[in-house]
Amino acid sequence: MSVTTEKTVRELALENPAATRVFEKLGIDYCCGGNRSLEQACHAANLPVEQVLDSIEMAEQTTRATQKIHDWQREPLSDLVTHIKGAHHKYTREEIARLGPLLEKVCSVHGKNHSELLHIRASFAGLAQELTMHMMKEEMVLFPHIVRMEEAVIQNEPILPPPFGSVQNPVSMMEHEHDSAGAALRAMRQASGGYAAPPDSCISYQTLYKALAEFEADLHLHIHLENNILFPRAIAMEQAHNRLEIVTSVTACPCPITGRLRSSYAATSSNTRQGRKESVRHTPIIVTVKLSIRRYDHL
């Protein structure tokens, strides 16, 4: 893959999923802060651009040799939703349940000498509560709607209108909550000095910091898949559906009141405004609306 420094970090992460591991390792934000070009991101992180490019190329070669690369830009949205729930939501819930008690244990032993642990505990508690509600809203409301919408488009059927209106409304809320989660991650990383365990740290302390760093990396990838792939594709699918041409045709059929065909309307209407009113009042018109629905397989 040709990598250019003018592309944004987000674009590179979309084109080459292996690049996300490089960005994670080097501390380059590719999810919430991925709008910067690679050159700008490297400059901000005091990293040589060529070194980052070489690392991305090596990561791509390694990934191709060891595992299947999912092209989430093309695979069905339902598959992406299943992946997010199975790989990331499941992991997040498990780690929240594990890290909470571990934080309490480490704080009880090292909290007096390392007050930063108390700040990390408070930040993690707030993040855990927010993520728990966040994932529940996605799984109960947003994700099912996206899956149903895709099914309707594939089957050339109308999309049932959701209670929240446009899909952009819940997406905007989810993205706002992602920004909040990103801020909590940055606060914990800053308080921990980049998750560098101090010399007097015990095994539990070191395990905690390693686990928090892994939790951060997974959440970054989790948010990337939603913000940069799932949500934009869902919005594009909805917009394409809304641009469908509606073709109407008027079918001549007997009026249930007069028994006349609709064509009698033209014969009985006078040229005067009053005549038109009388004809309209006494000869109802029955209209059949047909929807011409196109497929959008490229979404």
Secondary structure, DSSP 8 states (H G I E B T S, - for coil): ----TTSBHHHHHHH-TTHHHHHHHHT---STTTTSBHHHHHHHTT--HHHHHHHHHHHHHHHHHHS----TTTS-HHHHHHHIIIIIIHHHHHHHHHHHHHHHHHHHHHTTT-THHHHHHHHHHHHHHHHHHHHHHIIIIIHHHHHHHHHHHHTT------TTSSTHHHHHHHHHHHHHHHHHHHHHHHHTTTT---TT--HHHHHHHHHHHHHHHHHHHHHHHIIIIIHHHHHHHHHHHHT--EEEE------TTT---TTHHHHH--SSHHHHHHHHHHS----EEEE-----TT-
